Amino acid sequence: MKSNFLSFQDSSPCPYFRDGRISTIEYFIPGKQDSEAFHTFLARGYRRLGKIFYRNICEHCADCIPLRIDTDRFVLSRSHKRTLRKNGDIRDAIHSIPEVTEEKISLYESYIHSKHAHDSHEDPADPANILP
């Protein structure tokens, strides 16, 4: 995939494991044409924070690599079925199509400002910084 983007790496103590591992993260700021390939980047293991895509590329570790599951082709294994039986008393339901509400926006803004406000000079809750 040919792109016009800015990419850089940063190494620091691993935020996922507190056993002295060093985490290396590749950051990727896509160009305009790259934002159209949003799902392609996610399928390649990138995560997204605002306009920045990032992925862990640690030299000797792959413990926190994100997984994507094709739900249309997913088949339960015997282990999955056993787990479902053991947890048969747990119920979930989707009661409506998800929608953006003022309450959800407020909750999201509270989360972003408490966890990620130090990560950017831009307002992290600004929809322009969230959407691809």
N, C-alpha and C positions, 0 to 999 in steps of 0.2 A: 504494500500500500504506500504510494508516494504521498508525502504530506509536507506541509510547511508548518513546522511546529518548533517549540522550544522544549528541550529535554535536559534534565540534569539529575544527578544522584546525590544522596546524602547518607552518611553512616552515623549511627548513634547507638546507645544501649537499646536493646530490644524492648518495645513497649508491651509486647505480648507475654514474654517470658522473663522472669527476674533471676535467671541463673547465669548472668554474665555474657549472654550471647550478644553479638553485634548485629544490628539490623541495617540492611542497606535498602533504601527505598529509591525507586526510579520515579521521578515526577515528569509529567508530560502535560504541557499546555497546548491544546490543539489549535490549529488554525481554523478558519471558517469552514473550509471544505471537510475537515476532520470531524466536526461536530455532527455531520450527517451520518458518520459511522459509529455513533454512540454505542450501539449494542455490540458492534464488532470489538470495540475496546474492552467492554465488560466481559465478553466471551474469552478474551485473551488474558484475563486475570486482573485487569485494572479495576480499581475502585475509583470513586469520584467524590471530591469535596469541592463544592462550588464549580468553578470552571477548570479545576485541576484534576487530571487523572493521575493515579499513582498505583504502584504495585511493589510488593516486596520481592527483591531479587537477591536474597541472602546467599552467600557462597556455599555454606555447608548445611543449610536448613530449608525445609519446605513445609514446616508445620502449620503455617498460617496462610497457605495459599487458598484463595476462595474457590468454591466449587459452584458450578452452574448445572442444574439438573433440567433436562428436557422433560417437562411434566407430561407431555403428550405421549412419550414413549417409555415412561418410567414403569417398571414392573416390580411389585413387591417381592422381596426375597422371603425365604422361610423365617429368617431372623426378624424382618420387618413385621411379618404376620404375627409372630410370637409376641413381639413388643406391643402390637396393637391389642392382642388378646389380654395381656397383662395390664394394660391401661384402658380396658374397656369401659371403665367407669367415668372416664374423662370425655366430655362432650364439647364440641365447638360447632359454630355455625356462622355463616355469613348472612346477615340479615338485610343488607342493602349494598348497593354499589358504592364503593368509597367515594367520598367527595371532600373538597376543601371547604373547611368552615373556619370561622374566626377563632373558635376554641382550638382547633388543630394548628392553625397558624401561630397562635400565642404559645402553645406547648412547644412547637418546633423552634420558635425564636428563643424561648427560654433555654432549651437544650443547646442550641448553637452558641448562644452567648456564654453559657456556663462551661462548655467544653472546647469551643473552637475560636473564641474571640481573639485570643492571642496569636492565632495562626495567620492572620491576614490584616492588611491595612484597610481593606474594604469592609463594608458592613456584611458580615457573613450571612445574615438573615435576609438580605436584599434578594428578591427573586431573580434579578439579573445575574447574581453571583451563584445561584443555585441551579438554574436550568441550563441545559447545554445549548 
